[in-house]
């Protein structure tokens, strides 16, 4: 079970990556993450953990997840994994430089005994959340890109 969304951002990959890596700012532009906090001293390293609170919907209340970074290749991939109530989520963000633009892919795989039951209930909302996240990243990156581009 998988959810996948992607977007093209009119900003270079370094700017997009740097905005993405400011975890503390995700609630400002993500649309569905209300709180974030690093639990590890080292940020964005394999083994690092953070908390994020995600807006609830329908019968699902706001919930906290505690992902662990399991893969990181600067300016290319960040993969986080976590388990909640017998559902394992593996969330990957892929960054691809295309000229002066950046393609970002937001993809999550759900596995575990409860995944087939819960996935149909969350699929549409998570697709919407992933679009919000990417659109927020795009808006923030393009705003900063334009400001810097025209101020020089």
N, C-alpha and C positions, 0 to 999 in steps of 0.2 A: 504494500500500500504506500503510495507516494503522492506528494504534492510538489509541483514544480511551476515556478514562474520566473520570467526573465525580463530584463529591461536594458535598453541602450541609453547610456548617460553621456551627455555632451560635456565631458570633462576628462582630463587625463587620468590614467589609472592611479597615479600617486595621490592625487587629491581625493579620489573616490575611496581608495584604501584607507587614507588617513582619517577621513570622516567616519567611515565604517568602524575603524578601530578605537574611536572615542566612545567606548561603551556607556559612559556616564551620560552621553547625549542622546542615546537611542530613544528615551521617552519623549524627547522634544520633537522628533520627526517620524517615529515609527508608526504611530497611529494605534498600536495595540499593546505595546509594552509600557507599563506604567512606572516601573522601578527597575533599576539595575544596580549591582554592586559587585565588585571583585571580592572573592573570598581568598584568593591567592595573592601573595606578595608580587610574584612575577605575573605580568599580564601577557596574554597572547603567546603563551608557550605551551607545548604539549604537557598535559597534566594540570594546567591552570583551571580553576573553577570560578564561576560567577553565579549570582542569582539574578533571575528576572521574574517580574510579576507580570502576568498576561491577563488582559481584560477577559472577564467571563462573558458568556452569552447563553441565552435560553436557560436550560437546567444547570449549566456549568457555571460555577462561581469563579471569580478571579482566582488564579492559582499561581503558585510559585514553582519555578523549575530551577534546577541546579545543574546546568550543563558542564561538561568537562571537555576541554580542548583535546582532541585526539589526533589532529593533523593540522599542520600549518605550513604553508609555503608562501612567503611574503609576495604580495601582489598577484597571487594565483588562487589559493584555496585556503579556506578555514573550515574545518569540520569539528562539530561539537556533538557529543552524545550524552544521553541521560535516560533514566528509567523512572517512570511514574506509574504506580498502580498496575504493574505487570505489562506496561507498554513501553517499549524501547523506541526512542526517537534518535535518529542520526540525521543531523541537520548540516548541510554543506552549502557554503557560499563559494561560487567560482567567479573569478574576475579575469576578464580577457581584454587585452589592449587591442583596439581596432582603430588604427590611425591615432587621432587625438581624442577618440571616444573610448568608452569602457562599457563592455557588456558584463552585466552581473546576473548570475543565475542563482536563484534561491530554491533549494530542493531539500525535502525532508522525507525520509523513509520511516515507516512505522511498522514494528514487528512485536511479537509477543502474543500470549494467549488471549488478551482482551482487545488487541488491535482490530480483528475482524468485526467485533461488536461496536467498538467506539468509533472507528474510522468513518463509517457512513454518517455518523452524527456530527462529526467535526469537519469533514472534508470541505464543504462549501465555505464555512466561516474561515478556516485556515487559508484557503485559496484567497479569500478577500484580505485577510491579514497580511499574507505574503505580498500581495499587490500594494497594499498600503505601505509596507516596509520599503519596498523597492521605489515606489513613487516618492516617499519621503526622502530617501537617500538621494534620488535623482534631483529633487527640488533643492535640497541643501547643497549638493555638489555643484549644480549648475549656477546657483546663486553666487556661491563663493568663486567659482570659475570666472563668471562674468565680471564680478567686482574686481578681481585681481587683474583680469585681462584688460579692462578699460582704465584701470588706475595707473598702469605703467606707461 
